Amino acid sequence: MHICFVCSGNICRSPSGALVLAERLRRAGLDGAVRVSSAGIGPWHVGEPIDERAGAALARRGYPVEHV
């Protein structure tokens, strides 16, 4: 199965959703069963990392943001 989160620029909502789901699947031992990704509908932020505010919010909640 493949689940892809999509938002406009792929630097805030979709990578956050993908990270949360991927981490929850990993914690449940299901990370090998589901492929999780994120995408944007426009080219505005291609190659940019996750927005620092979104990354900080995820980190405060215990999600690993080192590779996002």
N, CA, C and O atoms as a GROMACS GRO file, in nm:
protein
  272
    1MET      N    1   0.085  -0.117   0.000
    1MET     CA    2   0.000   0.000   0.000
    1MET      C    3   0.090   0.123   0.000
    1MET      O    4   0.198   0.122   0.058
    2HIS      N    5   0.043   0.229  -0.065
    2HIS     CA    6   0.116   0.356  -0.069
    2HIS      C    7   0.018   0.468  -0.034
    2HIS      O    8  -0.087   0.481  -0.097
    3ILE      N    9   0.054   0.549   0.064
    3ILE     CA   10  -0.026   0.665   0.102
    3ILE      C   11   0.058   0.789   0.077
    3ILE      O   12   0.170   0.800   0.127
    4CYS      N   13   0.005   0.882  -0.001
    4CYS     CA   14   0.076   1.006  -0.034
    4CYS      C   15  -0.004   1.125   0.017
    4CYS      O   16  -0.121   1.143  -0.019
    5PHE      N   17   0.057   1.205   0.102
    5PHE     CA   18  -0.004   1.328   0.151
    5PHE      C   19   0.032   1.440   0.053
    5PHE      O   20   0.147   1.453   0.013
    6VAL      N   21  -0.068   1.521   0.014
    6VAL     CA   22  -0.046   1.626  -0.085
    6VAL      C   23  -0.094   1.760  -0.030
    6VAL      O   24  -0.203   1.769   0.026
    7CYS      N   25  -0.012   1.865  -0.047
    7CYS     CA   26  -0.052   2.002  -0.016
    7CYS      C   27   0.004   2.091  -0.126
    7CYS      O   28   0.055   2.041  -0.227
    8SER      N   29  -0.005   2.220  -0.110
    8SER     CA   30   0.036   2.310  -0.218
    8SER      C   31   0.187   2.311  -0.241
    8SER      O   32   0.230   2.296  -0.356
    9GLY      N   33   0.268   2.328  -0.138
    9GLY     CA   34   0.411   2.345  -0.159
    9GLY      C   35   0.500   2.233  -0.108
    9GLY      O   36   0.620   2.233  -0.135
   10ASN      N   37   0.444   2.139  -0.034
   10ASN     CA   38   0.518   2.025   0.022
   10ASN      C   39   0.629   2.068   0.118
   10ASN      O   40   0.737   2.009   0.118
   11ILE      N   41   0.604   2.171   0.198
   11ILE     CA   42   0.702   2.207   0.302
   11ILE      C   43   0.639   2.215   0.441
   11ILE      O   44   0.710   2.240   0.538
   12CYS      N   45   0.508   2.195   0.451
   12CYS     CA   46   0.445   2.208   0.583
   12CYS      C   47   0.345   2.095   0.609
   12CYS      O   48   0.375   2.001   0.682
   13ARG      N   49   0.227   2.106   0.550
   13ARG     CA   50   0.120   2.011   0.582
   13ARG      C   51   0.149   1.868   0.536
   13ARG      O   52   0.141   1.775   0.617
   14SER      N   53   0.181   1.851   0.409
   14SER     CA   54   0.198   1.713   0.361
   14SER      C   55   0.320   1.643   0.422
   14SER      O   56   0.309   1.526   0.458
   15PRO      N   57   0.437   1.708   0.435
   15PRO     CA   58   0.546   1.636   0.499
   15PRO      C   59   0.520   1.610   0.648
   15PRO      O   60   0.568   1.510   0.703
   16SER      N   61   0.444   1.698   0.712
   16SER     CA   62   0.409   1.675   0.852
   16SER      C   63   0.319   1.553   0.865
   16SER      O   64   0.343   1.466   0.949
   17GLY      N   65   0.217   1.547   0.782
   17GLY     CA   66   0.126   1.432   0.785
   17GLY      C   67   0.198   1.303   0.754
   17GLY      O   68   0.176   1.201   0.819
   18ALA      N   69   0.285   1.307   0.654
   18ALA     CA   70   0.360   1.187   0.616
   18ALA      C   71   0.452   1.142   0.729
   18ALA      O   72   0.464   1.023   0.756
   19LEU      N   73   0.518   1.237   0.793
   19LEU     CA   74   0.608   1.203   0.903
   19LEU      C   75   0.533   1.141   1.020
   19LEU      O   76   0.576   1.040   1.076
   20VAL      N   77   0.420   1.200   1.057
   20VAL     CA   78   0.341   1.148   1.169
   20VAL      C   79   0.293   1.006   1.138
   20VAL      O   80   0.308   0.917   1.221
   21LEU      N   81   0.236   0.985   1.020
   21LEU     CA   82   0.188   0.851   0.985
   21LEU      C   83   0.303   0.751   0.979
   21LEU      O   84   0.292   0.642   1.034
   22ALA      N   85   0.413   0.787   0.914
   22ALA     CA   86   0.526   0.696   0.903
   22ALA      C   87   0.580   0.657   1.040
   22ALA      O   88   0.613   0.541   1.064
   23GLU      N   89   0.589   0.753   1.130
   23GLU     CA   90   0.641   0.724   1.264
   23GLU      C   91   0.543   0.638   1.342
   23GLU      O   92   0.586   0.548   1.414
   24ARG      N   93   0.414   0.663   1.329
   24ARG     CA   94   0.315   0.580   1.400
   24ARG      C   95   0.315   0.437   1.345
   24ARG      O   96   0.302   0.341   1.422
   25LEU      N   97   0.330   0.424   1.214
   25LEU     CA   98   0.341   0.290   1.155
   25LEU      C   99   0.466   0.220   1.206
   25LEU      O  100   0.462   0.101   1.238
   26ARG      N  101   0.578   0.293   1.214
   26ARG     CA  102   0.702   0.234   1.264
   26ARG      C  103   0.686   0.186   1.408
   26ARG      O  104   0.729   0.076   1.443
   27ARG      N  105   0.625   0.269   1.490
   27ARG     CA  106   0.605   0.233   1.632
   27ARG      C  107   0.514   0.113   1.648
   27ARG      O  108   0.526   0.038   1.745
   28ALA      N  109   0.422   0.094   1.553
   28ALA     CA  110   0.330  -0.020   1.557
   28ALA      C  111   0.387  -0.143   1.487
   28ALA      O  112   0.322  -0.248   1.482
   29GLY      N  113   0.509  -0.131   1.433
   29GLY     CA  114   0.570  -0.242   1.363
   29GLY      C  115   0.514  -0.267   1.225
   29GLY      O  116   0.528  -0.377   1.170
   30LEU      N  117   0.449  -0.166   1.167
   30LEU     CA  118   0.386  -0.181   1.036
   30LEU      C  119   0.454  -0.101   0.927
   30LEU      O  120   0.400  -0.088   0.817
   31ASP      N  121   0.571  -0.048   0.955
   31ASP     CA  122   0.637   0.039   0.857
   31ASP      C  123   0.673  -0.033   0.728
   31ASP      O  124   0.684   0.032   0.624
   32GLY      N  125   0.692  -0.163   0.731
   32GLY     CA  126   0.722  -0.236   0.609
   32GLY      C  127   0.600  -0.263   0.523
   32GLY      O  128   0.614  -0.299   0.406
   33ALA      N  129   0.480  -0.245   0.579
   33ALA     CA  130   0.358  -0.277   0.506
   33ALA      C  131   0.303  -0.160   0.426
   33ALA      O  132   0.227  -0.180   0.331
   34VAL      N  133   0.341  -0.039   0.462
   34VAL     CA  134   0.284   0.081   0.398
   34VAL      C  135   0.397   0.175   0.359
   34VAL      O  136   0.484   0.206   0.440
   35ARG      N  137   0.394   0.220   0.236
   35ARG     CA  138   0.490   0.322   0.190
   35ARG      C  139   0.423   0.458   0.206
   35ARG      O  140   0.310   0.476   0.161
   36VAL      N  141   0.490   0.552   0.269
   36VAL     CA  142   0.434   0.685   0.295
   36VAL      C  143   0.521   0.789   0.227
   36VAL      O  144   0.644   0.785   0.237
   37SER      N  145   0.456   0.884   0.158
   37SER     CA  146   0.530   0.991   0.092
   37SER      C  147   0.450   1.120   0.100
   37SER      O  148   0.337   1.122   0.148
   38SER      N  149   0.511   1.228   0.052
   38SER     CA  150   0.442   1.357   0.046
   38SER      C  151   0.476   1.424  -0.085
   38SER      O  152   0.579   1.396  -0.146
   39ALA      N  153   0.388   1.514  -0.127
   39ALA     CA  154   0.408   1.584  -0.255
   39ALA      C  155   0.339   1.720  -0.249
   39ALA      O  156   0.253   1.744  -0.165
   40GLY      N  157   0.379   1.806  -0.341
   40GLY     CA  158   0.315   1.937  -0.355
   40GLY      C  159   0.256   1.950  -0.494
   40GLY      O  160   0.302   1.885  -0.588
   41ILE      N  161   0.155   2.034  -0.508
   41ILE     CA  162   0.092   2.051  -0.639
   41ILE      C  163   0.160   2.158  -0.723
   41ILE      O  164   0.130   2.172  -0.842
   42GLY      N  165   0.251   2.235  -0.662
   42GLY     CA  166   0.320   2.341  -0.735
   42GLY      C  167   0.470   2.334  -0.713
   42GLY      O  168   0.516   2.268  -0.620
   43PRO      N  169   0.547   2.404  -0.797
   43PRO     CA  170   0.693   2.398  -0.790
   43PRO      C  171   0.758   2.502  -0.698
   43PRO      O  172   0.879   2.524  -0.707
   44TRP      N  173   0.682   2.565  -0.613
   44TRP     CA  174   0.732   2.679  -0.535
   44TRP      C  175   0.847   2.645  -0.442
   44TRP      O  176   0.936   2.728  -0.423
   45HIS      N  177   0.848   2.528  -0.385
   45HIS     CA  178   0.948   2.495  -0.281
   45HIS      C  179   1.025   2.367  -0.312
   45HIS      O  180   1.066   2.297  -0.219
   46VAL      N  181   1.044   2.335  -0.437
   46VAL     CA  182   1.113   2.211  -0.474
   46VAL      C  183   1.252   2.207  -0.412
   46VAL      O  184   1.330   2.302  -0.424
   47GLY      N  185   1.281   2.098  -0.345
   47GLY     CA  186   1.412   2.079  -0.284
   47GLY      C  187   1.432   2.144  -0.149
   47GLY      O  188   1.537   2.129  -0.087
   48GLU      N  189   1.331   2.218  -0.102
   48GLU     CA  190   1.344   2.284   0.028
   48GLU      C  191   1.306   2.189   0.141
   48GLU      O  192   1.223   2.100   0.121
   49PRO      N  193   1.366   2.206   0.258
   49PRO     CA  194   1.329   2.122   0.373
   49PRO      C  195   1.194   2.166   0.430
   49PRO      O  196   1.136   2.266   0.388
   50ILE      N  197   1.146   2.089   0.525
   50ILE     CA  198   1.021   2.123   0.592
   50ILE      C  199   1.032   2.261   0.657
   50ILE      O  200   1.140   2.299   0.703
   51ASP      N  201   0.924   2.334   0.660
   51ASP     CA  202   0.920   2.466   0.724
   51ASP      C  203   0.968   2.452   0.869
   51ASP      O  204   0.928   2.360   0.940
   52GLU      N  205   1.054   2.544   0.912
   52GLU     CA  206   1.113   2.532   1.046
   52GLU      C  207   1.009   2.534   1.156
   52GLU      O  208   1.028   2.469   1.259
   53ARG      N  209   0.898   2.607   1.138
   53ARG     CA  210   0.793   2.609   1.240
   53ARG      C  211   0.722   2.475   1.248
   53ARG      O  212   0.691   2.427   1.357
   54ALA      N  213   0.696   2.414   1.133
   54ALA     CA  214   0.634   2.281   1.132
   54ALA      C  215   0.728   2.179   1.193
   54ALA      O  216   0.686   2.093   1.271
   55GLY      N  217   0.856   2.187   1.158
   55GLY     CA  218   0.955   2.096   1.215
   55GLY      C  219   0.965   2.110   1.365
   55GLY      O  220   0.976   2.010   1.436
   56ALA      N  221   0.961   2.233   1.414
   56ALA     CA  222   0.968   2.256   1.559
   56ALA      C  223   0.845   2.199   1.630
   56ALA      O  224   0.857   2.141   1.737
   57ALA      N  225   0.728   2.216   1.569
   57ALA     CA  226   0.605   2.163   1.628
   57ALA      C  227   0.609   2.010   1.634
   57ALA      O  228   0.568   1.950   1.733
   58LEU      N  229   0.660   1.948   1.528
   58LEU     CA  230   0.672   1.802   1.527
   58LEU      C  231   0.773   1.755   1.632
   58LEU      O  232   0.748   1.658   1.703
   59ALA      N  233   0.885   1.823   1.641
   59ALA     CA  234   0.989   1.786   1.738
   59ALA      C  235   0.937   1.797   1.881
   59ALA      O  236   0.967   1.712   1.965
   60ARG      N  237   0.858   1.900   1.909
   60ARG     CA  238   0.801   1.916   2.043
   60ARG      C  239   0.710   1.800   2.079
   60ARG      O  240   0.691   1.768   2.196
   61ARG      N  241   0.653   1.737   1.978
   61ARG     CA  242   0.561   1.625   2.000
   61ARG      C  243   0.632   1.490   1.990
   61ARG      O  244   0.567   1.385   1.991
   62GLY      N  245   0.764   1.493   1.980
   62GLY     CA  246   0.841   1.369   1.983
   62GLY      C  247   0.863   1.300   1.850
   62GLY      O  248   0.901   1.184   1.847
   63TYR      N  249   0.840   1.371   1.739
   63TYR     CA  250   0.862   1.311   1.608
   63TYR      C  251   1.002   1.344   1.558
   63TYR      O  252   1.048   1.457   1.576
   64PRO      N  253   1.070   1.248   1.496
   64PRO     CA  254   1.207   1.271   1.448
   64PRO      C  255   1.207   1.354   1.321
   64PRO      O  256   1.152   1.312   1.219
   65VAL      N  257   1.267   1.470   1.326
   65VAL     CA  258   1.266   1.561   1.210
   65VAL      C  259   1.404   1.580   1.148
   65VAL      O  260   1.422   1.668   1.064
   66GLU      N  261   1.502   1.500   1.188
   66GLU     CA  262   1.638   1.517   1.138
   66GLU      C  263   1.648   1.502   0.988
   66GLU      O  264   1.728   1.571   0.924
   67HIS      N  265   1.570   1.413   0.929
   67HIS     CA  266   1.583   1.382   0.786
   67HIS      C  267   1.466   1.434   0.704
   67HIS      O  268   1.442   1.386   0.593
   68VAL      N  269   1.394   1.531   0.756
   68VAL     CA  270   1.277   1.583   0.683
   68VAL      C  271   1.314   1.713   0.617
   68VAL      O  272   1.230   1.774   0.550
   0.00000   0.00000   0.00000
